[in-house]
């Protein structure tokens, strides 16, 4: 058994997948909350933050539908 196969087993890839998903959701929520704060408090819409959050939502929901249909 090689050294790398002991480090990178299926548990490693499962943890990496879950942590990446949570990190992506946290970044999207942060972008949307920051957009709302800047829009409602300072009255200056920051459309790039809105776009980042919207792209995340669209991709996440599209992939959820794709995986559900393919299962």
C-alpha positions in Angstrom: 0.0 0.0 0.0 1.5 3.3 -1.0 1.8 6.3 1.2 -0.6 8.4 -0.8 -3.3 5.8 -0.9 -3.3 5.7 2.9 -3.7 9.5 3.1 -6.2 10.0 0.2 -8.8 7.4 0.9 -12.6 7.6 0.3 -13.1 9.4 3.7 -10.7 12.1 2.6 -12.6 12.7 -0.6 -16.0 12.7 1.3 -14.7 15.2 3.8 -13.3 17.4 1.0 -16.6 17.3 -0.9 -18.6 18.3 2.2 -16.2 21.0 3.3 -16.1 22.5 -0.2 -19.9 22.6 -0.3 -20.2 24.2 3.1 -17.5 26.8 2.2 -19.3 27.6 -1.0 -22.6 28.1 0.7 -21.0 30.3 3.4 -19.4 32.5 0.7 -22.7 32.9 -1.2 -24.6 33.8 1.9 -21.9 36.3 2.9 -22.1 37.9 -0.6 -25.9 38.2 -0.4 -25.9 39.5 3.1 -23.2 42.1 2.3 -25.2 43.1 -0.8 -28.4 43.6 1.3 -26.5 45.5 3.9 -25.0 47.9 1.4 -28.3 48.2 -0.4 -30.5 48.9 2.6 -28.1 50.8 4.9 -26.0 52.8 2.5 -28.5 52.8 -0.4 -25.8 51.8 -2.8 -26.4 48.6 -4.7 -23.3 46.5 -5.3 -24.4 44.3 -8.2 -21.2 42.2 -8.4 -22.0 40.8 -4.9 -25.6 40.1 -6.0 -24.3 38.3 -9.1 -21.9 36.1 -7.1 -24.8 35.1 -4.8 -27.2 34.6 -7.6 -24.7 32.4 -9.6 -24.3 30.2 -6.6 -28.0 29.8 -6.1 -28.6 29.0 -9.8 -25.7 26.5 -9.9 -26.6 24.8 -6.6 -30.3 24.4 -7.6 -29.4 23.2 -11.1 -27.0 20.6 -9.8 -29.5 19.4 -7.2 -32.2 19.0 -9.9 -29.7 17.2 -12.2 -28.5 14.8 -9.6 -32.1 14.1 -8.5 -33.1 13.4 -12.1 -30.1 11.1 -12.7 -30.5 9.1 -9.5 
